[in-house]
């Protein structure tokens, strides 16, 4: 398995090195250093315990689509996906559906 090389957040170089790994209770912290610019940084990784089970023909209802489309709480696609236990792609489709409906209503 090929390990993903995280680019340096400062210069975007992929010439980086993980200098230390801490296994915390709820996440893994990796301490890295860029070999080009010398920048030091930390990345954190956590395991999702909830496995999404809604796949295939799962559809959001109209109220959910409207909530996602209006997005009055300014949530991200991933936040909505967690709330409704669907994939981010389903949320993107819901946003597209909301926009289509909004354009249809305004053009009538």
Steps between C-alpha positions, in 0.01 A plus 500: 500500500636843405494755780354841421761777517351812654633816335645776714224747594743791457679430167298201365817291456453124527856465631376454859575268788289378792717553806269362769162330539286524814208261546243695702170370639288645218751573222851453366730804490783499248778754533660583169780710359557634149848411379494792253386801706541360855136565599373284787134399516253258660231295330224323688310193388192355662296191426132537418311253713171537316488312173261642244246237410273698270606418145341431168156653455488699824329834442470803721151634551399846380536656847858371525581628150362843594700510824818411312425751225424790734791405729408763760756353744781520242590129530745325271409218265669259741301637796172442312617151397565415866163639611298303244738200492552515124798552274630848412400421139136465612522843665643650180210351304255644754656846453465466122136390539428798727652742248300347214178534701587857603564598135173338393303688766660839419445463126127428533 
